[in-house]
Amino acid sequence: MFTRSVLVSGDDFFGFVDQGYVAPWTVEAHEQNDTVMGAAAAAAGRFAAGGFAVVYDGVVGPWFLDAFIAGTGLDWLHYVMLLPPEAICLERVHSRVGHGFADLEATRHMYRQFADAGISARHVLRGVEDVQFLALRIFGLVESGAIVWLADHQARSD
């Protein structure tokens, strides 16, 4: 699909914090989250400027997109929010191994933040699909330009 591509894992950037780490889903983590997300965005932007197709795999709420795009140095990006049903999210958090986040009440809270974010439905994929099918679906949305988000915090008009 892409001749040159990069996967930037948001969780990896949080793993770089050695001393003074604060759980990123807490209120106290705002300054840390801003710094870590800025570093991840800068890495994604640098790869994109170098001619790579970049997939950022991480949590970027629509309320943080302006700062994320600014951190990339890009004028636009493709944005899609994967939002399976809440019950599926809760089960995935409950059953995963090797991840520090296991708070189901915080998961419910985060889910509501995303579900109620009020962004255009074309940026939200709500189903539960096979990973390969989902990747092809997202690739089609990228190719069509349907999920472009502009740096001036305006989603491309429908």
C-alpha positions in Angstrom: 0.0 0.0 0.0 2.8 2.4 0.9 6.3 2.2 -0.4 7.7 3.9 2.7 5.8 3.9 6.0 6.3 4.3 9.7 4.3 3.2 12.7 4.6 5.7 15.6 3.3 4.1 18.8 2.0 6.6 21.3 2.4 4.2 24.2 6.1 3.9 23.4 6.6 7.6 24.0 4.9 7.4 27.4 7.3 4.5 28.1 10.3 6.8 27.6 9.5 8.7 30.8 11.8 7.2 33.4 11.6 9.3 36.6 8.5 11.1 37.8 6.1 9.2 35.6 2.4 10.0 36.2 -0.4 7.7 35.0 -1.5 9.6 31.8 -5.2 9.1 32.5 -5.0 11.2 35.7 -5.6 14.9 36.1 -2.1 15.4 37.5 -0.6 14.1 34.2 -1.5 17.1 32.1 2.0 18.6 31.8 3.6 15.2 31.2 0.9 14.3 28.6 1.4 17.6 26.8 5.2 17.0 26.6 4.9 13.4 25.6 2.3 14.0 23.0 4.4 16.9 21.6 7.4 14.6 21.3 5.3 11.9 19.6 3.7 14.5 17.2 7.2 15.9 16.4 8.4 12.4 15.5 5.4 11.7 13.4 5.8 15.1 11.6 9.5 14.6 10.9 8.8 11.2 9.3 6.0 12.6 7.2 8.2 15.5 6.1 10.8 12.9 5.1 8.3 11.3 2.7 7.0 8.5 4.9 3.4 7.6 5.3 2.9 7.7 9.0 0.4 5.9 11.2 0.2 7.2 14.7 -1.2 4.5 16.9 -2.3 6.2 20.1 -4.9 8.2 22.0 -5.5 11.6 20.5 -8.8 13.0 21.5 -10.4 15.6 19.1 -9.9 18.2 21.8 -6.1 17.6 21.5 -5.9 17.6 17.7 -4.9 21.3 17.4 -1.9 20.8 19.7 -1.0 17.5 18.0 -1.0 18.9 14.5 1.0 21.9 15.7 3.5 19.5 17.1 3.8 17.7 13.8 4.5 21.0 11.9 2.0 19.8 9.2 -0.9 21.6 7.7 -3.2 18.7 7.9 -3.5 15.0 8.7 -5.9 12.1 8.5 -7.8 11.5 11.7 -10.0 8.6 12.5 -11.3 7.6 16.0 -11.8 3.9 16.6 -14.8 3.6 18.9 -16.1 0.1 19.4 -19.1 -0.3 21.8 -18.4 0.6 25.4 -18.8 -3.0 26.5 -16.0 -4.1 24.1 -13.7 -1.4 25.4 -14.3 -2.5 28.9 -13.6 -6.1 28.1 -10.4 -5.3 26.2 -9.1 -3.2 29.2 -10.1 -5.9 31.6 -8.5 -8.8 29.7 -5.3 -7.3 28.3 -1.9 -8.2 29.8 1.2 -6.1 30.2 -0.5 -2.7 30.2 -0.6 -0.4 33.2 -4.1 0.8 32.6 -6.8 -1.4 34.1 -9.2 1.1 35.7 -12.7 0.2 34.4 -14.3 3.4 35.8 -11.7 5.5 34.2 -12.3 3.6 31.0 -16.0 4.4 31.2 -15.1 8.1 31.7 -12.7 8.1 28.8 -15.2 6.3 26.6 -17.8 9.0 27.3 -15.3 11.8 26.5 -14.7 10.3 23.1 -18.3 9.3 22.4 -19.5 12.8 23.3 -16.7 14.7 21.5 -19.1 16.0 18.8 -16.9 15.5 15.8 -18.2 14.6 12.4 -19.3 11.0 12.0 -16.9 10.5 9.1 -14.0 10.6 11.5 -15.5 7.9 13.8 -15.5 4.1 13.1 -17.8 2.5 15.6 -17.9 -1.1 14.5 -15.9 -4.2 15.6 -14.1 -5.4 12.5 -11.4 -7.8 11.6 -8.0 -6.0 11.9 -7.2 -6.5 8.2 -10.6 -5.3 7.1 -10.4 -2.3 9.4 -6.9 -1.4 7.9 -8.3 -1.6 4.4 -11.3 0.5 5.4 -9.0 3.2 6.9 -6.7 3.0 3.8 -9.8 3.7 1.6 -10.8 6.7 3.7 -7.2 8.0 3.5 -7.1 7.5 -0.3 -10.5 9.3 -0.7 -9.5 12.2 1.5 -12.6 11.7 3.6 -10.9 12.0 7.0 -8.7 15.0 6.5 -8.3 17.3 9.5 -6.8 20.7 8.8 -4.3 22.4 11.1 -6.6 25.4 11.6 -8.8 23.1 13.6 -11.4 22.8 10.9 -12.4 19.4 9.6 -12.7 19.4 5.8 -16.4 20.2 5.0 -18.6 17.2 4.2 
